[in-house]
């Protein structure tokens, strides 16, 4: 029987990278996103348009899931859109955690961050708040990965900085920024879903 994986925020840059590494012969993948999304080509992913603040819309989807992954979040707040770290990073994760307290089967995988420059302190604070909640409320069912700059040619704005940083990891500060190719990051996530350990589970 395939491993059922539900990814919240799976239509984004990181989530789409994960999907590419979850083969349909091993995984049944469901995506929770705010807007409707249609699978393209050979993509067998099942997409659901839901509001995480309304758990009645998605509780039945995670009920029998093996894993729920939180790939929701913003890198920078956008006052024009009313998005901030509280309502766009912390609160979505808290909605998931609160529901997983009731649904005792799924494991929870949170995509956190290893480190960041000084101006990203509020971003990291929101990530650490989620980590604290999940460790307290989900105990042995919670897993965290700590990537840094995730880069890929699909997002050119991240690709060039990521490539440059990946060649400078001999510098301690850059090493903590932990640049990682999106494909490799997704492979590490897949390893965890299959019960293996990943180096990204350890913060540096």
Backbone as JSON Lines, residues from 0, in Angstrom:
{"i":0,"aa":"X","n":[0.84,-1.2,0.0],"ca":[0.0,0.0,0.0],"c":[0.88,1.25,0.0]}
{"i":1,"aa":"X","n":[0.55,2.23,-0.83],"ca":[1.37,3.44,-0.93],"c":[1.3,4.29,0.33]}
{"i":2,"aa":"X","n":[2.35,5.05,0.53],"ca":[2.42,5.97,1.66],"c":[1.62,7.22,1.29]}
{"i":3,"aa":"X","n":[0.63,7.55,2.11],"ca":[-0.19,8.73,1.83],"c":[0.46,9.96,2.45]}
{"i":4,"aa":"X","n":[0.76,10.93,1.6],"ca":[1.42,12.15,2.03],"c":[0.53,13.34,1.67]}
{"i":5,"aa":"X","n":[0.28,14.2,2.65],"ca":[-0.49,15.42,2.42],"c":[0.44,16.61,2.62]}
{"i":6,"aa":"X","n":[0.57,17.45,1.61],"ca":[1.47,18.6,1.68],"c":[0.65,19.87,1.71]}
{"i":7,"aa":"X","n":[0.71,20.59,2.8],"ca":[0.05,21.9,2.89],"c":[0.97,22.93,2.26]}
{"i":8,"aa":"X","n":[0.45,23.67,1.29],"ca":[1.28,24.63,0.57],"c":[2.08,23.99,-0.54]}
{"i":9,"aa":"X","n":[1.58,22.89,-1.06],"ca":[2.35,22.13,-2.04],"c":[2.41,22.7,-3.43]}
{"i":10,"aa":"X","n":[1.7,23.79,-3.7],"ca":[1.77,24.39,-5.03],"c":[2.92,25.4,-5.13]}
{"i":11,"aa":"X","n":[3.61,25.65,-4.04],"ca":[4.71,26.61,-4.04],"c":[6.01,26.01,-4.55]}
{"i":12,"aa":"X","n":[7.04,26.82,-4.55],"ca":[8.37,26.45,-5.06],"c":[8.91,25.21,-4.37]}
{"i":13,"aa":"X","n":[8.86,25.18,-3.05],"ca":[9.4,24.04,-2.29],"c":[8.51,22.82,-2.44]}
{"i":14,"aa":"X","n":[7.2,23.02,-2.31],"ca":[6.27,21.9,-2.41],"c":[6.33,21.2,-3.75]}
{"i":15,"aa":"X","n":[6.41,21.96,-4.83],"ca":[6.48,21.37,-6.15],"c":[7.77,20.58,-6.35]}
{"i":16,"aa":"X","n":[8.83,21.03,-5.7],"ca":[10.08,20.28,-5.76],"c":[9.95,18.94,-5.06]}
{"i":17,"aa":"X","n":[9.26,18.91,-3.93],"ca":[9.05,17.66,-3.2],"c":[8.24,16.68,-4.03]}
{"i":18,"aa":"X","n":[7.17,17.17,-4.65],"ca":[6.29,16.31,-5.45],"c":[7.09,15.54,-6.5]}
{"i":19,"aa":"X","n":[8.04,16.2,-7.12],"ca":[8.82,15.56,-8.19],"c":[9.62,14.36,-7.7]}
{"i":20,"aa":"X","n":[9.88,14.3,-6.4],"ca":[10.68,13.21,-5.83],"c":[9.83,12.11,-5.23]}
{"i":21,"aa":"X","n":[8.51,12.28,-5.23],"ca":[7.62,11.27,-4.64],"c":[6.96,10.47,-5.75]}
{"i":22,"aa":"X","n":[7.56,9.35,-6.11],"ca":[7.08,8.54,-7.21],"c":[5.72,7.91,-6.88]}
{"i":23,"aa":"X","n":[4.87,7.83,-7.89],"ca":[3.52,7.32,-7.69],"c":[3.47,5.84,-7.33]}
{"i":24,"aa":"X","n":[4.56,5.11,-7.56],"ca":[4.57,3.7,-7.19],"c":[4.82,3.5,-5.7]}
{"i":25,"aa":"X","n":[5.24,4.57,-5.0],"ca":[5.47,4.48,-3.55],"c":[4.58,5.41,-2.75]}
{"i":26,"aa":"X","n":[4.14,6.52,-3.37],"ca":[3.43,7.54,-2.62],"c":[2.09,7.91,-3.26]}
{"i":27,"aa":"X","n":[1.13,8.21,-2.42],"ca":[-0.12,8.83,-2.84],"c":[-0.08,10.25,-2.29]}
{"i":28,"aa":"X","n":[0.01,11.23,-3.17],"ca":[0.28,12.61,-2.75],"c":[-0.97,13.49,-2.91]}
{"i":29,"aa":"X","n":[-1.29,14.19,-1.83],"ca":[-2.39,15.15,-1.82],"c":[-1.84,16.52,-1.47]}
{"i":30,"aa":"X","n":[-2.37,17.55,-2.09],"ca":[-1.93,18.92,-1.85],"c":[-3.09,19.74,-1.29]}
{"i":31,"aa":"X","n":[-2.81,20.49,-0.23],"ca":[-3.77,21.45,0.31],"c":[-3.27,22.84,-0.05]}
{"i":32,"aa":"X","n":[-4.1,23.6,-0.77],"ca":[-3.7,24.96,-1.13],"c":[-4.92,25.86,-1.14]}
{"i":33,"aa":"X","n":[-4.69,27.15,-1.08],"ca":[-5.79,28.1,-1.02],"c":[-6.56,28.19,-2.33]}
{"i":34,"aa":"X","n":[-5.88,27.94,-3.42],"ca":[-6.5,28.1,-4.72],"c":[-6.51,26.78,-5.48]}
{"i":35,"aa":"X","n":[-7.48,26.62,-6.35],"ca":[-7.59,25.41,-7.16],"c":[-6.37,25.27,-8.06]}
{"i":36,"aa":"X","n":[-5.92,24.06,-8.23],"ca":[-4.75,23.78,-9.06],"c":[-5.01,22.5,-9.84]}
{"i":37,"aa":"X","n":[-4.7,22.5,-11.09],"ca":[-4.93,21.34,-11.95],"c":[-3.6,20.65,-12.25]}
{"i":38,"aa":"X","n":[-3.55,19.35,-12.03],"ca":[-2.34,18.59,-12.32],"c":[-2.06,18.62,-13.82]}
{"i":39,"aa":"X","n":[-0.78,18.68,-14.16],"ca":[-0.38,18.74,-15.57],"c":[0.44,17.51,-15.94]}
{"i":40,"aa":"X","n":[0.34,17.11,-17.2],"ca":[1.16,16.02,-17.69],"c":[0.91,14.72,-16.95]}
{"i":41,"aa":"X","n":[2.0,14.1,-16.48],"ca":[1.91,12.82,-15.77],"c":[1.77,12.98,-14.26]}
{"i":42,"aa":"X","n":[1.53,14.19,-13.82],"ca":[1.39,14.46,-12.38],"c":[0.12,13.78,-11.86]}
{"i":43,"aa":"X","n":[0.29,12.8,-10.97],"ca":[-0.85,12.09,-10.4],"c":[-1.24,12.63,-9.02]}
{"i":44,"aa":"X","n":[-0.69,13.79,-8.68],"ca":[-1.01,14.42,-7.42],"c":[-2.48,14.84,-7.39]}
{"i":45,"aa":"X","n":[-3.09,14.72,-6.21],"ca":[-4.48,15.11,-6.03],"c":[-4.49,16.46,-5.3]}
{"i":46,"aa":"X","n":[-5.05,17.47,-5.94],"ca":[-5.05,18.83,-5.39],"c":[-6.4,19.16,-4.77]}
{"i":47,"aa":"X","n":[-6.35,19.83,-3.6],"ca":[-7.56,20.23,-2.88],"c":[-7.46,21.72,-2.55]}
{"i":48,"aa":"X","n":[-8.46,22.48,-2.93],"ca":[-8.51,23.89,-2.56],"c":[-9.23,24.01,-1.23]}
{"i":49,"aa":"X","n":[-8.5,24.41,-0.19],"ca":[-9.07,24.48,1.16],"c":[-8.53,25.72,1.88]}
{"i":50,"aa":"X","n":[-9.18,26.05,2.97],"ca":[-8.71,27.09,3.88],"c":[-8.27,26.39,5.16]}
{"i":51,"aa":"X","n":[-7.0,26.48,5.5],"ca":[-6.49,25.77,6.67],"c":[-7.15,26.24,7.96]}
{"i":52,"aa":"X","n":[-7.7,27.44,7.94],"ca":[-8.4,27.95,9.12],"c":[-9.76,27.28,9.31]}
{"i":53,"aa":"X","n":[-10.19,26.51,8.3],"ca":[-11.47,25.81,8.37],"c":[-11.19,24.3,8.28]}
{"i":54,"aa":"X","n":[-10.83,23.67,9.39],"ca":[-10.42,22.26,9.36],"c":[-11.48,21.3,8.84]}
{"i":55,"aa":"X","n":[-12.75,21.68,8.9],"ca":[-13.79,20.8,8.37],"c":[-13.63,20.58,6.87]}
{"i":56,"aa":"X","n":[-12.88,21.46,6.21],"ca":[-12.66,21.31,4.77],"c":[-11.59,20.27,4.44]}
{"i":57,"aa":"X","n":[-10.72,19.98,5.4],"ca":[-9.59,19.11,5.08],"c":[-9.29,18.02,6.1]}
{"i":58,"aa":"X","n":[-10.03,17.95,7.18],"ca":[-9.77,16.92,8.2],"c":[-9.87,15.51,7.6]}
{"i":59,"aa":"X","n":[-10.87,15.31,6.75],"ca":[-11.06,13.98,6.16],"c":[-9.9,13.59,5.24]}
{"i":60,"aa":"X","n":[-9.18,14.58,4.73],"ca":[-8.06,14.29,3.83],"c":[-6.85,13.77,4.61]}
{"i":61,"aa":"X","n":[-6.61,14.32,5.78],"ca":[-5.45,13.89,6.57],"c":[-5.77,12.72,7.51]}
{"i":62,"aa":"X","n":[-7.05,12.37,7.63],"ca":[-7.47,11.35,8.6],"c":[-6.65,10.07,8.49]}
{"i":63,"aa":"X","n":[-6.47,9.57,7.28],"ca":[-5.75,8.32,7.1],"c":[-4.37,8.51,6.49]}
{"i":64,"aa":"X","n":[-3.86,9.73,6.56],"ca":[-2.54,10.02,5.99],"c":[-1.43,9.44,6.86]}
{"i":65,"aa":"X","n":[-0.34,9.09,6.22],"ca":[0.85,8.66,6.96],"c":[1.7,9.87,7.36]}
{"i":66,"aa":"X","n":[1.71,10.89,6.49],"ca":[2.5,12.09,6.73],"c":[1.73,13.33,6.32]}
{"i":67,"aa":"X","n":[1.9,14.38,7.12],"ca":[1.45,15.72,6.73],"c":[2.69,16.61,6.74]}
{"i":68,"aa":"X","n":[2.95,17.28,5.63],"ca":[4.11,18.17,5.52],"c":[3.64,19.61,5.47]}
{"i":69,"aa":"X","n":[4.25,20.45,6.27],"ca":[3.94,21.88,6.23],"c":[4.97,22.58,5.35]}
{"i":70,"aa":"X","n":[4.53,22.94,4.14],"ca":[5.37,23.72,3.22],"c":[4.79,25.11,3.02]}
{"i":71,"aa":"X","n":[3.95,25.53,3.98],"ca":[3.34,26.85,3.92],"c":[4.31,27.87,4.51]}
{"i":72,"aa":"X","n":[4.21,29.09,4.06],"ca":[5.04,30.13,4.68],"c":[5.5,31.17,3.68]}
{"i":73,"aa":"X","n":[5.99,32.25,4.2],"ca":[6.51,33.34,3.37],"c":[7.94,33.63,3.78]}
{"i":74,"aa":"X","n":[8.72,34.08,2.82],"ca":[10.1,34.46,3.12],"c":[10.15,35.88,3.67]}
{"i":75,"aa":"X","n":[9.33,36.75,3.08],"ca":[9.26,38.15,3.51],"c":[7.8,38.57,3.61]}
{"i":76,"aa":"X","n":[7.45,39.4,4.59],"ca":[6.06,39.88,4.69],"c":[5.73,40.83,3.56]}
{"i":77,"aa":"X","n":[4.44,40.94,3.26],"ca":[3.97,41.82,2.21],"c":[2.81,42.65,2.74]}
{"i":78,"aa":"X","n":[3.09,43.86,3.23],"ca":[2.02,44.71,3.8],"c":[0.9,44.99,2.81]}
{"i":79,"aa":"X","n":[1.21,45.06,1.52],"ca":[0.2,45.33,0.52],"c":[-0.85,44.21,0.46]}
{"i":80,"aa":"X","n":[-0.4,42.99,0.71],"ca":[-1.3,41.84,0.7],"c":[-1.77,41.45,2.1]}
{"i":81,"aa":"X","n":[-1.26,42.17,3.1],"ca":[-1.64,41.87,4.47],"c":[-1.01,40.61,5.03]}
{"i":82,"aa":"X","n":[0.08,40.15,4.43],"ca":[0.73,38.93,4.9],"c":[1.88,39.26,5.84]}
{"i":83,"aa":"X","n":[1.94,38.52,6.92],"ca":[3.04,38.64,7.87],"c":[3.38,37.25,8.39]}
{"i":84,"aa":"X","n":[4.42,37.15,9.2],"ca":[4.86,35.84,9.66],"c":[3.83,35.18,10.57]}
{"i":85,"aa":"X","n":[3.07,35.98,11.29],"ca":[2.07,35.42,12.19],"c":[0.95,34.74,11.39]}
{"i":86,"aa":"X","n":[0.36,35.46,10.44],"ca":[-0.8,34.9,9.73],"c":[-0.44,34.03,8.53]}
{"i":87,"aa":"X","n":[0.81,34.1,8.07],"ca":[1.17,33.35,6.87],"c":[2.17,32.22,7.12]}
{"i":88,"aa":"X","n":[2.73,32.15,8.31],"ca":[3.68,31.08,8.63],"c":[3.28,30.34,9.91]}
{"i":89,"aa":"X","n":[3.14,31.1,11.0],"ca":[2.83,30.45,12.27],"c":[1.41,29.89,12.33]}
{"i":90,"aa":"X","n":[0.42,30.7,12.01],"ca":[-0.98,30.27,12.17],"c":[-1.35,29.08,11.29]}
{"i":91,"aa":"X","n":[-0.94,29.02,10.02],"ca":[-1.24,27.81,9.24],"c":[-0.67,26.55,9.87]}
{"i":92,"aa":"X","n":[0.56,26.63,10.37],"ca":[1.17,25.47,11.03],"c":[0.4,25.09,12.29]}
{"i":93,"aa":"X","n":[-0.04,26.09,13.03],"ca":[-0.79,25.83,14.27],"c":[-2.12,25.15,13.96]}
{"i":94,"aa":"X","n":[-2.78,25.55,12.87],"ca":[-4.02,24.88,12.48],"c":[-3.78,23.4,12.22]}
{"i":95,"aa":"X","n":[-2.67,23.09,11.56],"ca":[-2.34,21.7,11.25],"c":[-2.04,20.93,12.54]}
{"i":96,"aa":"X","n":[-1.22,21.52,13.39],"ca":[-0.85,20.86,14.65],"c":[-2.08,20.58,15.5]}
{"i":97,"aa":"X","n":[-2.97,21.55,15.6],"ca":[-4.18,21.37,16.4],"c":[-5.03,20.22,15.87]}
{"i":98,"aa":"X","n":[-5.09,20.06,14.56],"ca":[-5.87,18.97,13.98],"c":[-5.17,17.63,14.17]}
{"i":99,"aa":"X","n":[-3.84,17.64,14.11],"ca":[-3.1,16.39,14.27],"c":[-3.15,15.88,15.71]}
{"i":100,"aa":"X","n":[-3.47,16.73,16.64],"ca":[-3.68,16.27,18.02],"c":[-4.88,15.31,18.04]}
{"i":101,"aa":"X","n":[-5.86,15.59,17.21],"ca":[-7.08,14.77,17.13],"c":[-6.89,13.56,16.21]}
{"i":102,"aa":"X","n":[-6.17,13.79,15.12],"ca":[-5.91,12.71,14.17],"c":[-4.57,12.09,14.51]}
{"i":103,"aa":"X","n":[-4.59,10.96,15.16],"ca":[-3.36,10.44,15.78],"c":[-2.49,9.58,14.86]}
{"i":104,"aa":"X","n":[-2.94,9.32,13.63],"ca":[-2.13,8.48,12.74],"c":[-0.98,9.23,12.07]}
{"i":105,"aa":"X","n":[-1.23,10.4,11.47],"ca":[-0.17,11.02,10.65],"c":[1.02,11.52,11.46]}
{"i":106,"aa":"X","n":[2.19,11.37,10.88],"ca":[3.37,12.08,11.37],"c":[3.38,13.47,10.75]}
{"i":107,"aa":"X","n":[4.09,14.38,11.4],"ca":[4.14,15.76,10.94],"c":[5.57,16.14,10.61]}
{"i":108,"aa":"X","n":[5.78,16.65,9.41],"ca":[7.11,17.11,8.99],"c":[7.05,18.61,8.73]}
{"i":109,"aa":"X","n":[7.84,19.34,9.48],"ca":[7.85,20.8,9.36],"c":[9.12,21.26,8.68]}
{"i":110,"aa":"X","n":[8.97,22.12,7.67],"ca":[10.12,22.69,6.98],"c":[10.5,23.99,7.69]}
{"i":111,"aa":"X","n":[11.53,23.92,8.49],"ca":[11.97,25.08,9.25],"c":[13.12,25.77,8.51]}
{"i":112,"aa":"X","n":[14.06,26.31,9.24],"ca":[15.22,26.99,8.63],"c":[16.4,26.87,9.58]}
{"i":113,"aa":"X","n":[17.57,26.69,9.02],"ca":[18.76,26.54,9.86],"c":[19.2,27.87,10.46]}
{"i":114,"aa":"X","n":[19.3,28.89,9.64],"ca":[19.75,30.2,10.09],"c":[19.39,31.23,9.04]}
{"i":115,"aa":"X","n":[19.73,32.48,9.31],"ca":[19.46,33.54,8.36],"c":[20.16,34.81,8.78]}
{"i":116,"aa":"X","n":[20.24,35.79,7.89],"ca":[20.86,37.07,8.23],"c":[20.04,37.79,9.3]}
{"i":117,"aa":"X","n":[20.61,38.82,9.91],"ca":[19.99,39.49,11.05],"c":[18.59,40.0,10.75]}
{"i":118,"aa":"X","n":[18.36,40.46,9.52],"ca":[17.05,41.04,9.2],"c":[15.96,39.97,9.05]}
{"i":119,"aa":"X","n":[16.37,38.68,9.08],"ca":[15.4,37.58,9.01],"c":[15.04,37.05,10.39]}
{"i":120,"aa":"X","n":[15.4,37.78,11.42],"ca":[15.12,37.32,12.79],"c":[13.63,37.05,13.02]}
{"i":121,"aa":"X","n":[12.7,37.92,12.57],"ca":[11.28,37.61,12.76],"c":[10.85,36.33,12.04]}
{"i":122,"aa":"X","n":[11.44,36.07,10.88],"ca":[11.16,34.85,10.13],"c":[11.57,33.62,10.94]}
{"i":123,"aa":"X","n":[12.76,33.66,11.49],"ca":[13.26,32.56,12.29],"c":[12.48,32.41,13.59]}
{"i":124,"aa":"X","n":[12.04,33.52,14.15],"ca":[11.25,33.47,15.38],"c":[9.94,32.72,15.16]}
{"i":125,"aa":"X","n":[9.3,32.95,14.02],"ca":[8.05,32.25,13.69],"c":[8.31,30.76,13.52]}
{"i":126,"aa":"X","n":[9.43,30.41,12.87],"ca":[9.78,29.01,12.68],"c":[10.01,28.32,14.02]}
{"i":127,"aa":"X","n":[10.75,28.99,14.92],"ca":[11.05,28.38,16.22],"c":[9.78,28.22,17.07]}
{"i":128,"aa":"X","n":[8.83,29.12,16.9],"ca":[7.58,29.02,17.64],"c":[6.81,27.77,17.22]}
{"i":129,"aa":"X","n":[6.8,27.49,15.93],"ca":[6.14,26.27,15.45],"c":[6.86,25.04,15.98]}
{"i":130,"aa":"X","n":[8.18,25.06,15.94],"ca":[8.96,23.93,16.45],"c":[8.62,23.65,17.91]}
{"i":131,"aa":"X","n":[8.52,24.7,18.69],"ca":[8.2,24.55,20.1],"c":[6.83,23.91,20.29]}
{"i":132,"aa":"X","n":[5.84,24.37,19.54],"ca":[4.48,23.83,19.65],"c":[4.44,22.35,19.26]}
{"i":133,"aa":"X","n":[5.07,22.02,18.16],"ca":[4.98,20.65,17.67],"c":[5.69,19.67,18.59]}
{"i":134,"aa":"X","n":[6.81,20.09,19.16],"ca":[7.54,19.21,20.08],"c":[6.73,18.96,21.35]}
{"i":135,"aa":"X","n":[6.02,19.99,21.78],"ca":[5.22,19.86,23.0],"c":[3.94,19.06,22.76]}
{"i":136,"aa":"X","n":[3.28,19.29,21.62],"ca":[1.95,18.74,21.4],"c":[1.92,17.45,20.6]}
{"i":137,"aa":"X","n":[2.94,17.21,19.77],"ca":[2.94,16.01,18.94],"c":[4.03,15.03,19.32]}
{"i":138,"aa":"X","n":[4.89,15.4,20.21],"ca":[5.96,14.56,20.77],"c":[6.64,13.7,19.7]}
{"i":139,"aa":"X","n":[6.4,12.37,19.75],"ca":[7.14,11.45,18.88],"c":[6.69,11.42,17.44]}
{"i":140,"aa":"X","n":[5.69,12.23,17.09],"ca":[5.19,12.23,15.7],"c":[5.66,13.45,14.93]}
{"i":141,"aa":"X","n":[6.54,14.25,15.49],"ca":[6.96,15.48,14.82],"c":[8.41,15.38,14.35]}
{"i":142,"aa":"X","n":[8.64,15.85,13.14],"ca":[9.96,15.84,12.53],"c":[10.21,17.23,11.92]}
{"i":143,"aa":"X","n":[11.46,17.66,11.98],"ca":[11.82,18.99,11.46],"c":[13.03,18.88,10.56]}
{"i":144,"aa":"X","n":[13.01,19.61,9.46],"ca":[14.2,19.73,8.63],"c":[14.64,21.19,8.64]}
{"i":145,"aa":"X","n":[15.96,21.38,8.55],"ca":[16.54,22.72,8.68],"c":[17.35,23.09,7.44]}
{"i":146,"aa":"X","n":[16.69,23.36,6.33],"ca":[17.43,23.82,5.15],"c":[17.8,25.29,5.32]}
{"i":147,"aa":"X","n":[18.51,25.79,4.35],"ca":[18.81,27.22,4.33],"c":[18.28,27.8,3.03]}
{"i":148,"aa":"X","n":[19.16,28.28,2.2],"ca":[18.77,28.82,0.9],"c":[18.49,27.66,-0.05]}
{"i":149,"aa":"X","n":[17.23,27.45,-0.4],"ca":[16.86,26.4,-1.36],"c":[16.83,27.03,-2.75]}
{"i":150,"aa":"X","n":[17.6,26.47,-3.66],"ca":[17.71,27.11,-4.97],"c":[17.53,26.13,-6.11]}
{"i":151,"aa":"X","n":[17.07,26.67,-7.24],"ca":[16.81,25.86,-8.41],"c":[16.68,26.79,-9.62]}
{"i":152,"aa":"X","n":[16.97,26.28,-10.79],"ca":[16.87,27.08,-12.01],"c":[15.44,27.55,-12.26]}
{"i":153,"aa":"X","n":[14.46,26.82,-11.69],"ca":[13.06,27.2,-11.88],"c":[12.75,28.55,-11.24]}
{"i":154,"aa":"X","n":[13.57,28.96,-10.3],"ca":[13.42,30.29,-9.69],"c":[14.77,30.97,-9.79]}
{"i":155,"aa":"X","n":[14.94,31.74,-10.85],"ca":[16.25,32.31,-11.16],"c":[16.75,33.24,-10.04]}
{"i":156,"aa":"X","n":[15.82,33.91,-9.35],"ca":[16.23,34.83,-8.28],"c":[16.93,34.1,-7.14]}
{"i":157,"aa":"X","n":[16.64,32.82,-6.98],"ca":[17.31,32.04,-5.93],"c":[18.51,31.28,-6.48]}
{"i":158,"aa":"X","n":[18.52,31.03,-7.77],"ca":[19.52,30.14,-8.34],"c":[20.94,30.71,-8.26]}
{"i":159,"aa":"X","n":[21.12,31.93,-8.76],"ca":[22.47,32.52,-8.77],"c":[23.01,32.69,-7.34]}
{"i":160,"aa":"X","n":[22.25,33.31,-6.41],"ca":[22.76,33.41,-5.04],"c":[23.05,32.03,-4.43]}
{"i":161,"aa":"X","n":[22.18,31.06,-4.72],"ca":[22.39,29.73,-4.17],"c":[23.66,29.08,-4.67]}
{"i":162,"aa":"X","n":[23.91,29.21,-5.96],"ca":[25.13,28.63,-6.53],"c":[26.36,29.29,-5.92]}
{"i":163,"aa":"X","n":[26.33,30.61,-5.82],"ca":[27.48,31.34,-5.25],"c":[27.73,30.9,-3.8]}
{"i":164,"aa":"X","n":[26.65,30.87,-3.01],"ca":[26.79,30.49,-1.6],"c":[27.27,29.05,-1.44]}
{"i":165,"aa":"X","n":[26.83,28.17,-2.33],"ca":[27.22,26.75,-2.21],"c":[28.71,26.55,-2.43]}
{"i":166,"aa":"X","n":[29.37,27.54,-3.07],"ca":[30.81,27.47,-3.27],"c":[31.59,28.19,-2.17]}
{"i":167,"aa":"X","n":[30.85,28.74,-1.21],"ca":[31.5,29.49,-0.13],"c":[31.23,28.9,1.25]}
{"i":168,"aa":"X","n":[30.79,27.63,1.29],"ca":[30.42,27.04,2.58],"c":[31.62,26.75,3.48]}
{"i":169,"aa":"X","n":[32.84,26.97,2.98],"ca":[34.01,26.88,3.85],"c":[34.05,28.05,4.84]}
{"i":170,"aa":"X","n":[33.26,29.08,4.56],"ca":[33.13,30.21,5.49],"c":[32.05,29.84,6.51]}
{"i":171,"aa":"X","n":[32.35,29.84,7.81],"ca":[31.4,29.41,8.82],"c":[30.02,30.06,8.72]}
{"i":172,"aa":"X","n":[29.98,31.36,8.48],"ca":[28.69,32.05,8.39],"c":[27.87,31.53,7.22]}
{"i":173,"aa":"X","n":[28.51,31.35,6.06],"ca":[27.81,30.85,4.88],"c":[27.36,29.41,5.1]}
{"i":174,"aa":"X","n":[28.17,28.62,5.77],"ca":[27.81,27.23,6.06],"c":[26.5,27.16,6.84]}
{"i":175,"aa":"X","n":[26.31,28.1,7.77],"ca":[25.08,28.12,8.56],"c":[23.87,28.53,7.7]}
{"i":176,"aa":"X","n":[24.12,29.26,6.62],"ca":[23.03,29.61,5.71],"c":[22.57,28.39,4.91]}
{"i":177,"aa":"X","n":[23.38,27.38,4.89],"ca":[23.07,26.03,4.39],"c":[22.39,26.02,3.01]}
{"i":178,"aa":"X","n":[23.05,26.51,2.0],"ca":[22.47,26.46,0.65],"c":[22.29,25.02,0.19]}
{"i":179,"aa":"X","n":[21.15,24.71,-0.39],"ca":[20.87,23.35,-0.84],"c":[20.01,23.39,-2.1]}
{"i":180,"aa":"X","n":[20.38,22.61,-3.09],"ca":[19.58,22.53,-4.31],"c":[18.21,21.98,-3.98]}
{"i":181,"aa":"X","n":[17.2,22.49,-4.67],"ca":[15.83,22.05,-4.4],"c":[15.69,20.54,-4.59]}
{"i":182,"aa":"X","n":[16.32,20.01,-5.61],"ca":[16.22,18.57,-5.88],"c":[16.8,17.76,-4.73]}
{"i":183,"aa":"X","n":[17.96,18.2,-4.22],"ca":[18.56,17.45,-3.12],"c":[17.71,17.58,-1.86]}
{"i":184,"aa":"X","n":[17.2,18.78,-1.61],"ca":[16.32,18.97,-0.46],"c":[15.14,18.01,-0.53]}
{"i":185,"aa":"X","n":[14.51,17.92,-1.7],"ca":[13.35,17.05,-1.87],"c":[13.71,15.59,-1.67]}
{"i":186,"aa":"X","n":[14.91,15.2,-2.11],"ca":[15.34,13.81,-1.91],"c":[15.51,13.51,-0.42]}
{"i":187,"aa":"X","n":[16.0,14.49,0.33],"ca":[16.15,14.3,1.77],"c":[14.79,14.15,2.45]}
{"i":188,"aa":"X","n":[13.82,14.93,2.0],"ca":[12.46,14.8,2.53],"c":[11.91,13.42,2.24]}
{"i":189,"aa":"X","n":[12.1,12.95,1.01],"ca":[11.61,11.62,0.63],"c":[12.23,10.53,1.5]}
{"i":190,"aa":"X","n":[13.5,10.68,1.85],"ca":[14.16,9.71,2.72],"c":[13.46,9.62,4.07]}
{"i":191,"aa":"X","n":[13.11,10.77,4.63],"ca":[12.42,10.79,5.92],"c":[11.07,10.1,5.82]}
{"i":192,"aa":"X","n":[10.34,10.36,4.75],"ca":[9.03,9.74,4.56],"c":[9.13,8.22,4.45]}
{"i":193,"aa":"X","n":[10.27,7.74,4.01],"ca":[10.5,6.3,3.87],"c":[11.13,5.7,5.11]}
{"i":194,"aa":"X","n":[11.26,6.5,6.18],"ca":[11.78,5.98,7.45],"c":[13.28,6.06,7.6]}
{"i":195,"aa":"X","n":[13.95,6.79,6.71],"ca":[15.4,6.95,6.8],"c":[15.74,8.28,7.47]}
{"i":196,"aa":"X","n":[16.99,8.4,7.87],"ca":[17.45,9.64,8.49],"c":[18.01,10.59,7.42]}
{"i":197,"aa":"X","n":[17.93,11.89,7.7],"ca":[18.46,12.91,6.8],"c":[19.38,13.84,7.57]}
{"i":198,"aa":"X","n":[20.43,14.29,6.91],"ca":[21.33,15.25,7.54],"c":[20.62,16.57,7.82]}
{"i":199,"aa":"X","n":[19.53,16.83,7.12],"ca":[18.81,18.1,7.32],"c":[17.99,18.11,8.61]}
{"i":200,"aa":"X","n":[17.9,16.98,9.28],"ca":[17.19,16.93,10.57],"c":[18.04,17.5,11.7]}
{"i":201,"aa":"X","n":[19.3,17.74,11.41],"ca":[20.22,18.27,12.41],"c":[20.54,19.73,12.09]}
{"i":202,"aa":"X","n":[20.34,20.6,13.05],"ca":[20.65,22.02,12.86],"c":[22.14,22.25,13.08]}
{"i":203,"aa":"X","n":[22.73,23.14,12.28],"ca":[24.15,23.43,12.44],"c":[24.36,24.88,12.83]}
